[in-house]
Amino acid sequence: MTIVQAVRDALYNEMKRNDSVVLLGEDVGLNGGVFRATEGLQKEFGEARVMDTPLAESGIIGAAMGMAVNGLRPVPEIQFLDFIYPAFDQIVSEVAKIRYRSGGTFTCPMVIRSPAGGGIRGGHYHSQSSEAYFTHTPGLKVVYPSNPYDTKGLLISAIRDEDPVIFLEPKKLYRAVKGEVPEGEYTVEIGKANVVREGKDVTILCWGAMVPEALKAADLCTPRGADCEVVDLRTLVPLDEPTILESVRKTGKVVIVHEAPRTCGFGAELSALIAEEAVEYLEAPIVRVAGLDTPFPYTLEHVYMPDAERIALAVGKVKNF
């Protein structure tokens, strides 16, 4: 399957299993979504469970929250992550806080799906990586898979979770990668990173569309004498600190890669974690490879987004080659 097929398969399986799972968003019904992630689901489950909405993100999330606190398990789609900001108040002030505000009387089991990141020449309104905004908000879980198997398993886990989940899908990889995906239901645990390539010299921390680039970079660095370990975080909140720190203590050198702008990106939080918990193991400064501190460009997308060559240069900086 591709990632977009894995998304649809996860939604289909959970809707068949649980009648309380409903989908809503702009064009998710009759049209099957702008990326066709929900194609055919309205025909299968009806308009009462797969609902087209107006172009009003605040209304989409507000309605989904009302459904969630009243017993449903809504999966609202925000067509592009860049469009989520009109719903920001609903998410951070209401959705994330209802369990705490109500003293546990209400939970909000909902999954906010959204394509994220660049790589499709979408310019500054269709390419942003805003995960750090949501990792900063207590009460939200933030999931960002990189391959079809994890996408399906993590999405099923997210739908079954009792708290709200921001589920970000790397649109650059939607149809660019394929992988074996089991039929039927299975879960991937939220909060567990995956060491996708073992190594002894340098730890590369990454997620989403940066995982394939990190693996390419690791291959580029092997002939130069750098054996890179690539850790796919998969979920940013909750964060798998033990796996990260175990890798760092083994290699002593760290490169962090993300698409989002460098300043206050999630890489800064990872750097702080490593500095606080494993500084005595570091043999070189932590290096971040990130997007630029500018609006996302159109014509210079290939310059803005980290790639294997930029990551390899960062590895060379910490490994001295």
C-alpha positions as CSV (number, residue, x, y, z in Angstrom):
1,M,0.0,0.0,0.0
2,T,0.8,3.6,-0.3
3,I,0.4,5.9,2.7
4,V,-2.8,7.4,1.4
5,Q,-4.2,3.8,0.9
6,A,-3.1,2.9,4.4
7,V,-5.0,5.9,5.8
8,R,-8.2,4.8,3.9
9,D,-7.8,1.2,5.0
10,A,-7.4,2.2,8.7
11,L,-10.5,4.4,8.5
12,Y,-12.5,1.7,6.7
13,N,-11.5,-1.0,9.3
14,E,-12.4,1.2,12.3
15,M,-15.7,2.3,10.8
16,K,-16.7,-1.3,10.1
17,R,-15.7,-2.2,13.7
18,N,-17.2,0.7,15.5
19,D,-20.4,2.5,14.5
20,S,-19.4,5.6,16.6
21,V,-16.5,6.4,14.2
22,V,-17.6,9.3,11.9
23,L,-15.7,11.4,9.4
24,L,-16.2,15.0,8.5
25,G,-14.4,17.7,6.6
26,E,-14.1,19.6,3.3
27,D,-14.9,17.3,0.4
28,V,-14.2,14.1,2.3
29,G,-17.6,12.6,1.3
30,L,-18.7,12.6,-2.3
31,N,-15.3,13.6,-3.6
32,G,-13.2,11.4,-1.3
33,G,-11.0,14.2,-0.1
34,V,-8.4,16.3,-2.1
35,F,-5.9,13.4,-1.8
36,R,-8.6,10.7,-2.1
37,A,-7.9,9.4,1.4
38,T,-11.6,8.9,2.0
39,E,-12.6,7.8,-1.4
40,G,-15.7,5.5,-1.5
41,L,-16.3,5.7,2.3
42,Q,-19.4,7.9,2.0
43,K,-20.9,5.4,-0.5
44,E,-20.0,2.5,1.9
45,F,-21.2,4.1,5.2
46,G,-23.6,6.8,4.2
47,E,-23.8,10.6,4.5
48,A,-24.6,10.4,8.3
49,R,-21.1,9.0,9.0
50,V,-19.0,10.6,6.2
51,M,-20.0,14.3,6.1
52,D,-19.0,17.1,3.8
53,T,-18.7,20.4,5.6
54,P,-18.4,24.0,4.7
55,L,-15.0,25.6,4.4
56,A,-14.9,26.6,8.1
57,E,-12.2,24.9,10.0
58,S,-13.3,26.3,13.4
59,G,-16.8,24.8,12.7
60,I,-15.4,21.5,11.7
61,I,-13.4,21.1,14.9
62,G,-16.1,22.6,17.1
63,A,-18.7,20.2,15.7
64,A,-16.3,17.3,16.1
65,M,-15.7,18.2,19.7
66,G,-19.4,18.2,20.4
67,M,-19.6,14.8,18.8
68,A,-16.7,13.5,20.9
69,V,-18.0,14.6,24.3
70,N,-21.3,13.0,23.5
71,G,-20.1,9.5,22.7
72,L,-19.0,9.5,19.1
73,R,-15.4,9.1,17.8
74,P,-15.1,11.7,15.1
75,V,-12.1,11.9,12.7
76,P,-12.2,15.4,11.2
77,E,-9.9,16.2,8.3
78,I,-8.3,19.6,7.9
79,Q,-7.6,19.6,4.1
80,F,-4.0,21.0,4.5
81,L,-2.3,21.7,7.8
82,D,-1.8,25.3,6.7
83,F,-5.6,25.7,7.0
84,I,-5.8,24.6,10.7
85,Y,-5.2,28.1,12.2
86,P,-8.9,29.2,12.1
87,A,-9.5,26.2,14.4
88,F,-6.6,26.8,16.6
89,D,-8.6,28.3,19.5
90,Q,-11.0,25.4,19.4
91,I,-8.1,22.9,19.5
92,V,-5.9,24.5,22.2
93,S,-8.6,26.1,24.4
94,E,-11.3,23.5,24.2
95,V,-10.4,20.1,22.7
96,A,-7.1,19.8,24.5
97,K,-8.4,21.0,27.9
98,I,-11.9,19.4,28.3
99,R,-10.7,16.4,30.3
100,Y,-8.9,18.7,32.8
101,R,-11.6,21.4,32.8
102,S,-14.3,18.9,33.6
103,G,-12.3,17.1,36.2
104,G,-12.5,13.9,34.1
105,T,-16.2,14.1,33.6
106,F,-15.7,14.4,29.8
107,T,-13.1,13.0,27.5
108,C,-12.6,14.0,23.9
109,P,-11.7,11.0,21.8
110,M,-11.2,12.6,18.4
111,V,-8.4,12.4,15.7
112,I,-7.7,15.5,13.7
113,R,-6.1,14.3,10.5
114,S,-4.2,16.6,8.2
115,P,-1.7,16.4,5.3
116,A,1.5,18.2,6.4
117,G,4.8,19.3,5.0
118,G,6.2,20.2,1.6
119,G,7.4,18.4,-1.4
120,I,4.5,18.9,-3.8
121,R,5.3,22.5,-4.9
122,G,2.3,23.8,-3.0
123,G,3.9,27.1,-1.9
124,H,3.5,28.8,1.4
125,Y,-0.2,28.0,1.9
126,H,0.0,24.2,1.3
127,S,3.4,23.2,2.6
128,Q,3.8,24.1,6.3
129,S,5.0,21.9,9.1
130,S,3.3,23.2,12.2
131,E,3.8,20.3,14.6
132,A,5.6,22.3,17.2
133,Y,2.5,24.4,17.9
134,F,0.6,21.3,19.0
135,T,3.5,19.6,20.9
136,H,3.4,22.8,23.1
137,T,-0.2,22.2,24.0
138,P,-0.8,19.9,27.0
139,G,-3.7,17.5,26.4
140,L,-2.9,16.7,22.8
141,K,-1.0,13.8,21.4
142,V,0.9,14.4,18.2
143,V,1.6,11.6,15.7
144,Y,3.7,11.9,12.5
145,P,4.3,8.6,10.7
146,S,6.7,8.0,7.8
147,N,5.5,4.8,6.1
148,P,2.3,2.9,5.2
149,Y,2.6,0.2,7.9
150,D,3.0,2.7,10.7
151,T,0.4,5.0,9.3
152,K,-2.4,2.4,9.4
153,G,-1.4,1.0,12.8
154,L,-0.9,4.4,14.4
155,L,-4.2,5.8,13.0
156,I,-6.1,2.8,14.4
157,S,-4.5,3.4,17.8
158,A,-5.3,7.1,17.6
159,I,-9.0,6.5,16.8
160,R,-9.2,4.1,19.8
161,D,-7.5,6.6,22.1
162,E,-9.6,8.3,24.8
163,D,-7.9,11.7,24.2
164,P,-7.5,14.0,21.2
165,V,-4.8,13.2,18.7
166,I,-3.3,15.4,16.0
167,F,-2.5,13.0,13.2
168,L,-0.1,14.5,10.6
169,E,0.4,12.7,7.3
170,P,3.5,13.6,5.1
171,K,1.9,14.4,1.8
172,K,5.2,14.3,0.0
173,L,5.2,10.5,0.7
174,Y,1.5,9.9,0.2
175,R,2.1,8.0,-3.1
176,A,5.9,8.1,-3.2
177,V,6.5,5.1,-0.9
178,K,4.9,1.7,-0.7
179,G,5.1,-1.0,1.9
180,E,3.6,-4.2,3.1
181,V,0.5,-3.5,5.2
182,P,-1.5,-6.4,6.8
183,E,-5.1,-6.8,6.0
184,G,-7.6,-6.2,8.9
185,E,-6.9,-4.5,12.1
186,Y,-3.6,-4.1,14.0
187,T,-2.1,-1.3,16.1
188,V,1.2,0.5,16.5
189,E,1.7,1.8,20.0
190,I,1.6,5.6,20.3
191,G,4.7,6.8,22.1
192,K,7.2,4.3,20.7
193,A,10.0,5.4,18.3
194,N,11.5,3.0,15.8
195,V,15.2,2.5,15.1
196,V,14.9,2.1,11.3
197,R,18.7,1.8,10.8
198,E,21.1,0.7,13.4
199,G,24.6,2.4,13.7
200,K,27.3,3.2,16.1
201,D,28.8,6.6,15.1
202,V,26.0,9.2,14.7
203,T,22.3,9.3,15.8
204,I,19.9,10.9,13.3
205,L,16.5,11.8,14.8
206,C,13.7,12.5,12.3
207,W,10.0,11.9,11.5
208,G,7.6,12.1,8.6
209,A,9.0,12.8,5.2
210,M,12.5,13.3,6.6
211,V,12.9,9.6,7.4
212,P,13.7,8.5,3.8
213,E,16.0,11.5,3.4
214,A,17.9,10.5,6.6
215,L,18.2,6.9,5.3
216,K,19.6,8.2,2.0
217,A,22.0,10.4,4.0
218,A,23.1,7.4,6.1
219,D,24.0,5.5,2.9
220,L,26.0,8.5,1.6
221,C,28.0,8.7,4.9
222,T,28.9,5.0,5.1
223,P,31.8,5.2,2.6
224,R,33.1,8.2,4.5
225,G,33.4,6.2,7.7
226,A,30.2,7.3,9.5
227,D,27.9,4.5,10.6
228,C,24.6,6.3,11.2
229,E,21.7,5.2,13.4
230,V,18.4,6.5,12.1
231,V,15.6,6.9,14.7
232,D,12.0,7.5,13.4
233,L,10.2,9.2,16.3
234,R,6.8,8.4,14.9
235,T,5.1,10.2,17.7
236,L,6.2,13.5,19.1
237,V,3.8,13.6,22.1
238,P,4.2,11.3,24.0
239,L,7.9,11.2,23.2
240,D,9.9,8.0,23.5
241,E,12.7,9.5,25.5
242,P,14.3,6.1,26.5
243,T,14.9,5.1,22.9
244,I,16.3,8.5,22.0
245,L,18.7,8.6,24.9
246,E,19.8,5.0,24.5
247,S,20.9,5.8,20.9
248,V,22.6,9.1,21.9
249,R,24.5,7.4,24.7
250,K,25.7,4.8,22.2
251,T,26.8,7.1,19.4
252,G,27.8,10.3,21.3
253,K,26.9,12.4,18.2
254,V,23.4,13.7,17.2
255,V,21.9,15.2,14.1
256,I,18.2,16.3,14.3
257,V,16.2,16.7,11.1
258,H,12.8,18.3,10.5
259,E,11.0,20.3,7.8
260,A,9.7,23.0,10.0
261,P,11.6,26.3,10.5
262,R,14.7,25.9,12.7
263,T,13.8,28.5,15.3
264,C,11.6,26.9,18.1
265,G,11.1,23.8,15.9
266,F,10.6,20.5,17.8
267,G,14.3,19.8,17.2
268,A,15.0,22.5,19.9
269,E,13.1,20.4,22.4
270,L,15.0,17.3,21.5
271,S,18.3,19.2,21.9
272,A,17.2,20.3,25.3
273,L,16.3,16.8,26.3
274,I,19.6,15.4,25.2
275,A,21.5,18.3,26.9
276,E,19.7,17.7,30.2
277,E,19.8,13.9,30.2
278,A,22.9,12.8,28.2
279,V,25.3,15.7,27.9
280,E,28.2,13.7,29.4
281,Y,27.9,11.3,26.5
282,L,28.2,13.9,23.8
283,E,31.4,14.0,21.8
284,A,30.3,16.9,19.5
285,P,27.7,19.7,19.4
286,I,24.2,18.7,18.5
287,V,23.4,19.8,14.9
288,R,19.9,20.6,13.5
289,V,19.0,20.4,9.9
290,A,15.7,22.2,9.3
291,G,13.6,24.4,7.1
292,L,14.6,28.0,6.8
293,D,13.2,30.8,9.0
294,T,11.2,32.2,6.1
295,P,7.8,31.6,4.6
296,F,7.7,28.4,2.6
297,P,8.8,29.2,-0.9
298,Y,7.4,27.9,-4.2
299,T,10.3,28.1,-6.7
300,L,13.0,27.4,-4.1
301,E,11.2,24.5,-2.4
302,H,14.2,22.2,-3.1
303,V,16.5,24.7,-1.3
304,Y,14.2,25.1,1.7
305,M,13.5,21.5,2.5
306,P,16.3,19.4,4.1
307,D,17.6,16.6,1.8
308,A,20.1,13.8,2.0
309,E,23.0,16.0,1.0
310,R,22.3,18.6,3.7
311,I,21.9,15.9,6.3
312,A,25.2,14.2,5.2
313,L,27.0,17.6,5.6
314,A,25.7,17.8,9.1
315,V,26.9,14.3,9.8
316,G,30.3,15.3,8.5
317,K,30.3,18.3,10.9
318,V,29.8,16.1,14.0
319,K,32.0,13.3,12.6
320,N,34.8,15.5,11.3
321,F,35.0,14.3,7.7
